[in-house]
Amino acid sequence: MNVWASKLKAKDMIDFYGDFDGSFHKSLELGKDLFAALLGPRSQRWSACVVDGKVKTFNVEGVPSEFKVSGAEVILEQI
């Protein structure tokens, strides 16, 4: 996550967190079983804007391969 944040030059603007064992997305009921595609357990694609610990917007894609509601353009408009 640190390398990604550095490459994006966003380390001082955005907090980046990993979910190495999937426990966070499972607690949000965002788990996705992609064993059939040989990908194993995954998280649904989603984005959120959280300010001072409060969720302001929460966007979950209906289809894993799409970026209709979770893409950068959408979340930037919501900020």
N, CA, C and O atoms as a CHARMM CRD file, in Angstrom:
* protein
*
  316
    1    1 MET  N      0.82200  -1.18500   0.00000 PROA 1      0.00000
    2    1 MET  CA     0.00000   0.00000   0.00000 PROA 1      0.00000
    3    1 MET  C      0.87300   1.26000   0.00000 PROA 1      0.00000
    4    1 MET  O      0.53700   2.25300  -0.64500 PROA 1      0.00000
    5    2 ASN  N      1.99000   1.21300   0.72200 PROA 2      0.00000
    6    2 ASN  CA     2.87200   2.38000   0.76900 PROA 2      0.00000
    7    2 ASN  C      3.44400   2.71400  -0.59600 PROA 2      0.00000
    8    2 ASN  O      3.54600   3.88600  -0.96000 PROA 2      0.00000
    9    3 VAL  N      3.81900   1.68800  -1.35800 PROA 3      0.00000
   10    3 VAL  CA     4.37300   1.92000  -2.69700 PROA 3      0.00000
   11    3 VAL  C      3.30900   2.53000  -3.59600 PROA 3      0.00000
   12    3 VAL  O      3.58300   3.46600  -4.34600 PROA 3      0.00000
   13    4 TRP  N      2.09600   1.99700  -3.51800 PROA 4      0.00000
   14    4 TRP  CA     1.00200   2.51900  -4.33000 PROA 4      0.00000
   15    4 TRP  C      0.72200   3.97600  -3.96300 PROA 4      0.00000
   16    4 TRP  O      0.56900   4.81600  -4.85000 PROA 4      0.00000
   17    5 ALA  N      0.65500   4.28100  -2.68500 PROA 5      0.00000
   18    5 ALA  CA     0.41000   5.64800  -2.22500 PROA 5      0.00000
   19    5 ALA  C      1.52200   6.58400  -2.68700 PROA 5      0.00000
   20    5 ALA  O      1.25400   7.71100  -3.10600 PROA 5      0.00000
   21    6 SER  N      2.75900   6.12400  -2.61300 PROA 6      0.00000
   22    6 SER  CA     3.89300   6.94300  -3.05100 PROA 6      0.00000
   23    6 SER  C      3.84400   7.19200  -4.55200 PROA 6      0.00000
   24    6 SER  O      4.06000   8.31300  -5.01400 PROA 6      0.00000
   25    7 LYS  N      3.56100   6.14400  -5.30300 PROA 7      0.00000
   26    7 LYS  CA     3.49600   6.27900  -6.76000 PROA 7      0.00000
   27    7 LYS  C      2.40500   7.26400  -7.18100 PROA 7      0.00000
   28    7 LYS  O      2.57400   8.01100  -8.14500 PROA 7      0.00000
   29    8 LEU  N      1.29700   7.25900  -6.46000 PROA 8      0.00000
   30    8 LEU  CA     0.19900   8.17800  -6.75200 PROA 8      0.00000
   31    8 LEU  C      0.43800   9.58400  -6.18900 PROA 8      0.00000
   32    8 LEU  O     -0.32100  10.51300  -6.46600 PROA 8      0.00000
   33    9 LYS  N      1.50900   9.72100  -5.39200 PROA 9      0.00000
   34    9 LYS  CA     1.81600  10.98900  -4.71900 PROA 9      0.00000
   35    9 LYS  C      0.62400  11.45800  -3.89000 PROA 9      0.00000
   36    9 LYS  O      0.28400  12.64100  -3.88300 PROA 9      0.00000
   37   10 ALA  N     -0.00500  10.50900  -3.18700 PROA 10     0.00000
   38   10 ALA  CA    -1.20800  10.80800  -2.41500 PROA 10     0.00000
   39   10 ALA  C     -1.04100  10.47700  -0.93300 PROA 10     0.00000
   40   10 ALA  O     -2.00500  10.53000  -0.17000 PROA 10     0.00000
   41   11 LYS  N      0.18000  10.13700  -0.52900 PROA 11     0.00000
   42   11 LYS  CA     0.41300   9.70000   0.85200 PROA 11     0.00000
   43   11 LYS  C     -0.04400  10.71300   1.89700 PROA 11     0.00000
   44   11 LYS  O     -0.51600  10.32700   2.96600 PROA 11     0.00000
   45   12 ASP  N      0.09100  11.98800   1.60300 PROA 12     0.00000
   46   12 ASP  CA    -0.27200  13.03000   2.56300 PROA 12     0.00000
   47   12 ASP  C     -1.73300  13.45900   2.46500 PROA 12     0.00000
   48   12 ASP  O     -2.20400  14.25700   3.27500 PROA 12     0.00000
   49   13 MET  N     -2.45900  12.92200   1.46000 PROA 13     0.00000
   50   13 MET  CA    -3.83700  13.33900   1.24700 PROA 13     0.00000
   51   13 MET  C     -4.85800  12.25300   1.55000 PROA 13     0.00000
   52   13 MET  O     -5.99500  12.54700   1.92000 PROA 13     0.00000
   53   14 ILE  N     -4.45100  10.99400   1.39100 PROA 14     0.00000
   54   14 ILE  CA    -5.36500   9.86700   1.52800 PROA 14     0.00000
   55   14 ILE  C     -4.73100   8.84100   2.45300 PROA 14     0.00000
   56   14 ILE  O     -3.52700   8.59700   2.37800 PROA 14     0.00000
   57   15 ASP  N     -5.52700   8.24100   3.32100 PROA 15     0.00000
   58   15 ASP  CA    -5.05300   7.13100   4.14000 PROA 15     0.00000
   59   15 ASP  C     -5.29300   5.83400   3.36800 PROA 15     0.00000
   60   15 ASP  O     -6.41200   5.56700   2.93200 PROA 15     0.00000
   61   16 PHE  N     -4.25200   5.03800   3.20200 PROA 16     0.00000
   62   16 PHE  CA    -4.33600   3.77300   2.48400 PROA 16     0.00000
   63   16 PHE  C     -4.27700   2.62500   3.47900 PROA 16     0.00000
   64   16 PHE  O     -3.41800   2.60300   4.36000 PROA 16     0.00000
   65   17 TYR  N     -5.19200   1.67300   3.33700 PROA 17     0.00000
   66   17 TYR  CA    -5.23700   0.50600   4.22300 PROA 17     0.00000
   67   17 TYR  C     -5.35500  -0.76200   3.40100 PROA 17     0.00000
   68   17 TYR  O     -6.05500  -0.78800   2.38800 PROA 17     0.00000
   69   18 GLY  N     -4.67700  -1.80900   3.82900 PROA 18     0.00000
   70   18 GLY  CA    -4.79900  -3.11500   3.19300 PROA 18     0.00000
   71   18 GLY  C     -5.72400  -4.00200   4.00900 PROA 18     0.00000
   72   18 GLY  O     -5.98300  -3.72700   5.18100 PROA 18     0.00000
   73   19 ASP  N     -6.21400  -5.05000   3.39700 PROA 19     0.00000
   74   19 ASP  CA    -7.09800  -6.01200   4.06000 PROA 19     0.00000
   75   19 ASP  C     -6.57600  -7.40900   3.72300 PROA 19     0.00000
   76   19 ASP  O     -7.24100  -8.18200   3.03300 PROA 19     0.00000
   77   20 PHE  N     -5.38400  -7.71700   4.21500 PROA 20     0.00000
   78   20 PHE  CA    -4.65000  -8.90000   3.77900 PROA 20     0.00000
   79   20 PHE  C     -5.37400 -10.21500   4.00900 PROA 20     0.00000
   80   20 PHE  O     -5.16900 -11.15500   3.24200 PROA 20     0.00000
   81   21 ASP  N     -6.20500 -10.31900   5.02200 PROA 21     0.00000
   82   21 ASP  CA    -6.91800 -11.57900   5.26900 PROA 21     0.00000
   83   21 ASP  C     -8.40800 -11.49500   4.92900 PROA 21     0.00000
   84   21 ASP  O     -9.13900 -12.46600   5.12200 PROA 21     0.00000
   85   22 GLY  N     -8.86100 -10.35100   4.42600 PROA 22     0.00000
   86   22 GLY  CA   -10.25100 -10.19200   4.01900 PROA 22     0.00000
   87   22 GLY  C    -11.23300  -9.94900   5.14900 PROA 22     0.00000
   88   22 GLY  O    -12.44000  -9.90000   4.90900 PROA 22     0.00000
   89   23 SER  N    -10.75200  -9.79500   6.37200 PROA 23     0.00000
   90   23 SER  CA   -11.67100  -9.65300   7.50000 PROA 23     0.00000
   91   23 SER  C    -12.47200  -8.35100   7.44900 PROA 23     0.00000
   92   23 SER  O    -13.62600  -8.32000   7.87600 PROA 23     0.00000
   93   24 PHE  N    -11.87400  -7.28300   6.93100 PROA 24     0.00000
   94   24 PHE  CA   -12.60000  -6.00800   6.87400 PROA 24     0.00000
   95   24 PHE  C    -13.76200  -6.08700   5.89300 PROA 24     0.00000
   96   24 PHE  O    -14.89700  -5.77100   6.24900 PROA 24     0.00000
   97   25 HSD  N    -13.48700  -6.50700   4.65900 PROA 25     0.00000
   98   25 HSD  CA   -14.59200  -6.54900   3.69100 PROA 25     0.00000
   99   25 HSD  C    -15.63100  -7.60200   4.06500 PROA 25     0.00000
  100   25 HSD  O    -16.80600  -7.44400   3.73500 PROA 25     0.00000
  101   26 LYS  N    -15.22700  -8.66400   4.74200 PROA 26     0.00000
  102   26 LYS  CA   -16.20700  -9.64400   5.21300 PROA 26     0.00000
  103   26 LYS  C    -17.11100  -9.03500   6.28400 PROA 26     0.00000
  104   26 LYS  O    -18.30700  -9.32300   6.32500 PROA 26     0.00000
  105   27 SER  N    -16.54300  -8.19500   7.14800 PROA 27     0.00000
  106   27 SER  CA   -17.35700  -7.56400   8.19200 PROA 27     0.00000
  107   27 SER  C    -18.38200  -6.60500   7.60100 PROA 27     0.00000
  108   27 SER  O    -19.40400  -6.32800   8.22700 PROA 27     0.00000
  109   28 LEU  N    -18.11800  -6.10100   6.40700 PROA 28     0.00000
  110   28 LEU  CA   -19.05600  -5.22400   5.70600 PROA 28     0.00000
  111   28 LEU  C    -19.99600  -6.00500   4.78900 PROA 28     0.00000
  112   28 LEU  O    -20.80100  -5.42100   4.06300 PROA 28     0.00000
  113   29 GLU  N    -19.88300  -7.33700   4.83100 PROA 29     0.00000
  114   29 GLU  CA   -20.66800  -8.22400   3.97200 PROA 29     0.00000
  115   29 GLU  C    -20.42300  -7.93200   2.49400 PROA 29     0.00000
  116   29 GLU  O    -21.35200  -7.92700   1.68600 PROA 29     0.00000
  117   30 LEU  N    -19.15000  -7.68900   2.15300 PROA 30     0.00000
  118   30 LEU  CA   -18.76500  -7.41900   0.77500 PROA 30     0.00000
  119   30 LEU  C    -17.93800  -8.54400   0.17100 PROA 30     0.00000
  120   30 LEU  O    -17.27500  -8.35600  -0.84900 PROA 30     0.00000
  121   31 GLY  N    -17.97800  -9.71800   0.80300 PROA 31     0.00000
  122   31 GLY  CA   -17.23600 -10.85900   0.28700 PROA 31     0.00000
  123   31 GLY  C    -17.81200 -11.35300  -1.02500 PROA 31     0.00000
  124   31 GLY  O    -19.02500 -11.32600  -1.23300 PROA 31     0.00000
  125   32 LYS  N    -16.93900 -11.80200  -1.90200 PROA 32     0.00000
  126   32 LYS  CA   -17.34700 -12.30600  -3.21500 PROA 32     0.00000
  127   32 LYS  C    -16.59600 -13.60700  -3.44900 PROA 32     0.00000
  128   32 LYS  O    -15.37000 -13.64200  -3.34200 PROA 32     0.00000
  129   33 ASP  N    -17.31500 -14.67700  -3.76800 PROA 33     0.00000
  130   33 ASP  CA   -16.71500 -15.97500  -4.02000 PROA 33     0.00000
  131   33 ASP  C    -16.40400 -16.09200  -5.50900 PROA 33     0.00000
  132   33 ASP  O    -17.30800 -16.23600  -6.33200 PROA 33     0.00000
  133   34 LEU  N    -15.12500 -16.02800  -5.84600 PROA 34     0.00000
  134   34 LEU  CA   -14.72300 -16.13700  -7.25200 PROA 34     0.00000
  135   34 LEU  C    -13.88500 -17.39700  -7.49400 PROA 34     0.00000
  136   34 LEU  O    -13.00200 -17.41600  -8.35200 PROA 34     0.00000
  137   35 PHE  N    -14.17700 -18.44400  -6.72400 PROA 35     0.00000
  138   35 PHE  CA   -13.47900 -19.72200  -6.91200 PROA 35     0.00000
  139   35 PHE  C    -13.71400 -20.28000  -8.30700 PROA 35     0.00000
  140   35 PHE  O    -12.80800 -20.87800  -8.88800 PROA 35     0.00000
  141   36 ALA  N    -14.91200 -20.09700  -8.85800 PROA 36     0.00000
  142   36 ALA  CA   -15.22600 -20.60900 -10.19300 PROA 36     0.00000
  143   36 ALA  C    -14.30900 -20.01000 -11.25700 PROA 36     0.00000
  144   36 ALA  O    -14.02400 -20.65200 -12.26800 PROA 36     0.00000
  145   37 ALA  N    -13.85200 -18.78900 -11.03100 PROA 37     0.00000
  146   37 ALA  CA   -12.93000 -18.12200 -11.96400 PROA 37     0.00000
  147   37 ALA  C    -11.47800 -18.31600 -11.53400 PROA 37     0.00000
  148   37 ALA  O    -10.57600 -17.65600 -12.05100 PROA 37     0.00000
  149   38 LEU  N    -11.25800 -19.23500 -10.57600 PROA 38     0.00000
  150   38 LEU  CA    -9.92400 -19.54700 -10.04900 PROA 38     0.00000
  151   38 LEU  C     -9.26800 -18.35600  -9.34500 PROA 38     0.00000
  152   38 LEU  O     -8.04200 -18.26000  -9.29000 PROA 38     0.00000
  153   39 LEU  N    -10.08600 -17.45700  -8.81300 PROA 39     0.00000
  154   39 LEU  CA    -9.56100 -16.28000  -8.12400 PROA 39     0.00000
  155   39 LEU  C     -9.73300 -16.35700  -6.61300 PROA 39     0.00000
  156   39 LEU  O     -9.13200 -15.57300  -5.87900 PROA 39     0.00000
  157   40 GLY  N    -10.55400 -17.30300  -6.14100 PROA 40     0.00000
  158   40 GLY  CA   -10.74400 -17.46600  -4.70700 PROA 40     0.00000
  159   40 GLY  C    -11.60400 -16.37700  -4.10700 PROA 40     0.00000
  160   40 GLY  O    -12.33500 -15.69000  -4.82000 PROA 40     0.00000
  161   41 PRO  N    -11.51800 -16.21500  -2.78300 PROA 41     0.00000
  162   41 PRO  CA   -12.33300 -15.19400  -2.11800 PROA 41     0.00000
  163   41 PRO  C    -11.80500 -13.79600  -2.42700 PROA 41     0.00000
  164   41 PRO  O    -10.59600 -13.56500  -2.42200 PROA 41     0.00000
  165   42 ARG  N    -12.69700 -12.89200  -2.68800 PROA 42     0.00000
  166   42 ARG  CA   -12.34600 -11.51100  -3.02100 PROA 42     0.00000
  167   42 ARG  C    -13.33800 -10.57200  -2.34400 PROA 42     0.00000
  168   42 ARG  O    -14.29200 -11.00000  -1.69500 PROA 42     0.00000
  169   43 SER  N    -13.08500  -9.29800  -2.51400 PROA 43     0.00000
  170   43 SER  CA   -14.02300  -8.26900  -2.07700 PROA 43     0.00000
  171   43 SER  C    -14.75600  -7.76100  -3.30200 PROA 43     0.00000
  172   43 SER  O    -14.19500  -7.71400  -4.39600 PROA 43     0.00000
  173   44 GLN  N    -16.01500  -7.37900  -3.11400 PROA 44     0.00000
  174   44 GLN  CA   -16.70300  -6.67600  -4.18800 PROA 44     0.00000
  175   44 GLN  C    -15.95400  -5.36700  -4.43100 PROA 44     0.00000
  176   44 GLN  O    -15.25600  -4.87000  -3.54700 PROA 44     0.00000
  177   45 ARG  N    -16.10100  -4.81900  -5.62300 PROA 45     0.00000
  178   45 ARG  CA   -15.46900  -3.53200  -5.93200 PROA 45     0.00000
  179   45 ARG  C    -16.32800  -2.43400  -5.30200 PROA 45     0.00000
  180   45 ARG  O    -17.54000  -2.38200  -5.51500 PROA 45     0.00000
  181   46 TRP  N    -15.68700  -1.55800  -4.52600 PROA 46     0.00000
  182   46 TRP  CA   -16.44000  -0.51200  -3.83800 PROA 46     0.00000
  183   46 TRP  C    -15.54400   0.69000  -3.56600 PROA 46     0.00000
  184   46 TRP  O    -14.31900   0.60400  -3.65000 PROA 46     0.00000
  185   47 SER  N    -16.17100   1.79600  -3.24200 PROA 47     0.00000
  186   47 SER  CA   -15.45100   2.99600  -2.81800 PROA 47     0.00000
  187   47 SER  C    -16.26200   3.66400  -1.71700 PROA 47     0.00000
  188   47 SER  O    -17.47600   3.48400  -1.62000 PROA 47     0.00000
  189   48 ALA  N    -15.57600   4.42900  -0.90200 PROA 48     0.00000
  190   48 ALA  CA   -16.25300   5.14200   0.18400 PROA 48     0.00000
  191   48 ALA  C    -15.50100   6.42500   0.48500 PROA 48     0.00000
  192   48 ALA  O    -14.28400   6.50600   0.32000 PROA 48     0.00000
  193   49 CYS  N    -16.23600   7.40400   0.92100 PROA 49     0.00000
  194   49 CYS  CA   -15.64700   8.63400   1.42700 PROA 49     0.00000
  195   49 CYS  C    -15.96700   8.67400   2.92000 PROA 49     0.00000
  196   49 CYS  O    -17.13000   8.72200   3.32000 PROA 49     0.00000
  197   50 VAL  N    -14.91400   8.65300   3.73000 PROA 50     0.00000
  198   50 VAL  CA   -15.07200   8.63900   5.18000 PROA 50     0.00000
  199   50 VAL  C    -14.39500   9.88300   5.74400 PROA 50     0.00000
  200   50 VAL  O    -13.21000  10.10900   5.49800 PROA 50     0.00000
  201   51 VAL  N    -15.13200  10.68500   6.49300 PROA 51     0.00000
  202   51 VAL  CA   -14.60500  11.91200   7.07500 PROA 51     0.00000
  203   51 VAL  C    -14.77500  11.84600   8.58800 PROA 51     0.00000
  204   51 VAL  O    -15.88700  11.68800   9.09200 PROA 51     0.00000
  205   52 ASP  N    -13.67100  11.96800   9.29900 PROA 52     0.00000
  206   52 ASP  CA   -13.68900  11.90900  10.76500 PROA 52     0.00000
  207   52 ASP  C    -14.41800  10.66800  11.28500 PROA 52     0.00000
  208   52 ASP  O    -15.16600  10.73700  12.26000 PROA 52     0.00000
  209   53 GLY  N    -14.18700   9.53000  10.61900 PROA 53     0.00000
  210   53 GLY  CA   -14.77700   8.27400  11.05400 PROA 53     0.00000
  211   53 GLY  C    -16.22000   8.05300  10.65900 PROA 53     0.00000
  212   53 GLY  O    -16.80800   7.03500  11.02400 PROA 53     0.00000
  213   54 LYS  N    -16.80500   8.97900   9.92400 PROA 54     0.00000
  214   54 LYS  CA   -18.19300   8.85100   9.48900 PROA 54     0.00000
  215   54 LYS  C    -18.24900   8.63100   7.97800 PROA 54     0.00000
  216   54 LYS  O    -17.62100   9.35900   7.21100 PROA 54     0.00000
  217   55 VAL  N    -19.00600   7.62300   7.56500 PROA 55     0.00000
  218   55 VAL  CA   -19.14200   7.31000   6.14200 PROA 55     0.00000
  219   55 VAL  C    -20.07900   8.33400   5.50500 PROA 55     0.00000
  220   55 VAL  O    -21.25300   8.43300   5.86200 PROA 55     0.00000
  221   56 LYS  N    -19.53400   9.08800   4.55600 PROA 56     0.00000
  222   56 LYS  CA   -20.33500  10.09700   3.84800 PROA 56     0.00000
  223   56 LYS  C    -20.97400   9.49700   2.60100 PROA 56     0.00000
  224   56 LYS  O    -22.13400   9.77800   2.30200 PROA 56     0.00000
  225   57 THR  N    -20.21700   8.66800   1.86600 PROA 57     0.00000
  226   57 THR  CA   -20.74000   7.97300   0.68800 PROA 57     0.00000
  227   57 THR  C    -20.17500   6.56400   0.67300 PROA 57     0.00000
  228   57 THR  O    -19.05000   6.33000   1.11500 PROA 57     0.00000
  229   58 PHE  N    -20.96600   5.62400   0.15800 PROA 58     0.00000
  230   58 PHE  CA   -20.55000   4.23100   0.07400 PROA 58     0.00000
  231   58 PHE  C    -21.11700   3.67100  -1.21900 PROA 58     0.00000
  232   58 PHE  O    -22.33400   3.60200  -1.38800 PROA 58     0.00000
  233   59 ASN  N    -20.24500   3.27500  -2.12800 PROA 59     0.00000
  234   59 ASN  CA   -20.64400   2.84600  -3.46200 PROA 59     0.00000
  235   59 ASN  C    -20.17900   1.41800  -3.71000 PROA 59     0.00000
  236   59 ASN  O    -18.98900   1.12600  -3.58500 PROA 59     0.00000
  237   60 VAL  N    -21.09400   0.53200  -4.05700 PROA 60     0.00000
  238   60 VAL  CA   -20.75600  -0.86500  -4.33200 PROA 60     0.00000
  239   60 VAL  C    -21.17300  -1.20100  -5.76300 PROA 60     0.00000
  240   60 VAL  O    -22.31700  -0.97200  -6.15700 PROA 60     0.00000
  241   61 GLU  N    -20.23000  -1.74700  -6.53500 PROA 61     0.00000
  242   61 GLU  CA   -20.52300  -2.14100  -7.90900 PROA 61     0.00000
  243   61 GLU  C    -21.41200  -3.37000  -7.93800 PROA 61     0.00000
  244   61 GLU  O    -21.27200  -4.26300  -7.10200 PROA 61     0.00000
  245   62 GLY  N    -22.31900  -3.41900  -8.89200 PROA 62     0.00000
  246   62 GLY  CA   -23.17200  -4.58200  -9.07800 PROA 62     0.00000
  247   62 GLY  C    -22.44900  -5.70200  -9.81100 PROA 62     0.00000
  248   62 GLY  O    -22.72400  -6.88000  -9.58200 PROA 62     0.00000
  249   63 VAL  N    -21.52600  -5.33600 -10.69300 PROA 63     0.00000
  250   63 VAL  CA   -20.75100  -6.28900 -11.49300 PROA 63     0.00000
  251   63 VAL  C    -19.27700  -6.05600 -11.20900 PROA 63     0.00000
  252   63 VAL  O    -18.80600  -4.92400 -11.31900 PROA 63     0.00000
  253   64 PRO  N    -18.52200  -7.11600 -10.84000 PROA 64     0.00000
  254   64 PRO  CA   -17.11600  -6.94500 -10.43100 PROA 64     0.00000
  255   64 PRO  C    -16.21600  -6.25800 -11.45600 PROA 64     0.00000
  256   64 PRO  O    -15.25500  -5.59200 -11.07200 PROA 64     0.00000
  257   65 SER  N    -16.50000  -6.40300 -12.73300 PROA 65     0.00000
  258   65 SER  CA   -15.61600  -5.84100 -13.75800 PROA 65     0.00000
  259   65 SER  C    -15.94600  -4.39300 -14.12800 PROA 65     0.00000
  260   65 SER  O    -15.27500  -3.81000 -14.98000 PROA 65     0.00000
  261   66 GLU  N    -16.95500  -3.81500 -13.51000 PROA 66     0.00000
  262   66 GLU  CA   -17.37500  -2.45300 -13.87000 PROA 66     0.00000
  263   66 GLU  C    -16.85600  -1.40800 -12.88700 PROA 66     0.00000
  264   66 GLU  O    -16.52100  -1.72000 -11.74500 PROA 66     0.00000
  265   67 PHE  N    -16.79900  -0.18500 -13.34700 PROA 67     0.00000
  266   67 PHE  CA   -16.41000   0.96900 -12.53800 PROA 67     0.00000
  267   67 PHE  C    -17.48000   2.05000 -12.64000 PROA 67     0.00000
  268   67 PHE  O    -17.15100   3.23400 -12.71800 PROA 67     0.00000
  269   68 LYS  N    -18.75500   1.66500 -12.64000 PROA 68     0.00000
  270   68 LYS  CA   -19.83700   2.63100 -12.81700 PROA 68     0.00000
  271   68 LYS  C    -20.07000   3.50000 -11.58700 PROA 68     0.00000
  272   68 LYS  O    -20.38400   4.68300 -11.72500 PROA 68     0.00000
  273   69 VAL  N    -19.92300   2.93600 -10.37700 PROA 69     0.00000
  274   69 VAL  CA   -20.18600   3.71100  -9.16800 PROA 69     0.00000
  275   69 VAL  C    -18.98800   3.80000  -8.22700 PROA 69     0.00000
  276   69 VAL  O    -19.01900   4.56200  -7.26100 PROA 69     0.00000
  277   70 SER  N    -17.93600   3.03300  -8.49600 PROA 70     0.00000
  278   70 SER  CA   -16.79200   3.02600  -7.58100 PROA 70     0.00000
  279   70 SER  C    -15.55000   3.70900  -8.14100 PROA 70     0.00000
  280   70 SER  O    -14.53200   3.79400  -7.45400 PROA 70     0.00000
  281   71 GLY  N    -15.61800   4.18800  -9.35900 PROA 71     0.00000
  282   71 GLY  CA   -14.46200   4.80000  -9.99800 PROA 71     0.00000
  283   71 GLY  C    -14.11600   6.16100  -9.39500 PROA 71     0.00000
  284   71 GLY  O    -14.89600   6.76900  -8.66200 PROA 71     0.00000
  285   72 ALA  N    -12.93300   6.59800  -9.73500 PROA 72     0.00000
  286   72 ALA  CA   -12.41000   7.86400  -9.18900 PROA 72     0.00000
  287   72 ALA  C    -13.29600   9.05600  -9.54300 PROA 72     0.00000
  288   72 ALA  O    -13.50500   9.94100  -8.71300 PROA 72     0.00000
  289   73 GLU  N    -13.81500   9.08500 -10.76500 PROA 73     0.00000
  290   73 GLU  CA   -14.63200  10.23000 -11.16500 PROA 73     0.00000
  291   73 GLU  C    -15.86600  10.36100 -10.29100 PROA 73     0.00000
  292   73 GLU  O    -16.25500  11.47200  -9.93000 PROA 73     0.00000
  293   74 VAL  N    -16.48400   9.24400  -9.94900 PROA 74     0.00000
  294   74 VAL  CA   -17.69700   9.25100  -9.12200 PROA 74     0.00000
  295   74 VAL  C    -17.37100   9.74100  -7.70700 PROA 74     0.00000
  296   74 VAL  O    -18.03300  10.64100  -7.19000 PROA 74     0.00000
  297   75 ILE  N    -16.36000   9.15400  -7.09500 PROA 75     0.00000
  298   75 ILE  CA   -16.04500   9.52400  -5.71300 PROA 75     0.00000
  299   75 ILE  C    -15.57100  10.97600  -5.64200 PROA 75     0.00000
  300   75 ILE  O    -15.85900  11.66200  -4.66100 PROA 75     0.00000
  301   76 LEU  N    -14.85800  11.45800  -6.65000 PROA 76     0.00000
  302   76 LEU  CA   -14.43100  12.86800  -6.65300 PROA 76     0.00000
  303   76 LEU  C    -15.62000  13.81200  -6.71400 PROA 76     0.00000
  304   76 LEU  O    -15.59500  14.87300  -6.09000 PROA 76     0.00000
  305   77 GLU  N    -16.65300  13.45000  -7.44800 PROA 77     0.00000
  306   77 GLU  CA   -17.87400  14.26600  -7.52500 PROA 77     0.00000
  307   77 GLU  C    -18.60500  14.26400  -6.17700 PROA 77     0.00000
  308   77 GLU  O    -19.29700  15.22900  -5.85100 PROA 77     0.00000
  309   78 GLN  N    -18.45900  13.19000  -5.39300 PROA 78     0.00000
  310   78 GLN  CA   -19.16500  13.06300  -4.13100 PROA 78     0.00000
  311   78 GLN  C    -18.45600  13.75400  -2.97500 PROA 78     0.00000
  312   78 GLN  O    -19.05600  13.99400  -1.92600 PROA 78     0.00000
  313   79 ILE  N    -17.19300  14.07100  -3.16400 PROA 79     0.00000
  314   79 ILE  CA   -16.41700  14.68800  -2.07700 PROA 79     0.00000
  315   79 ILE  C    -16.79100  16.13900  -1.89000 PROA 79     0.00000
  316   79 ILE  O    -16.23800  16.81200  -1.02100 PROA 79     0.00000
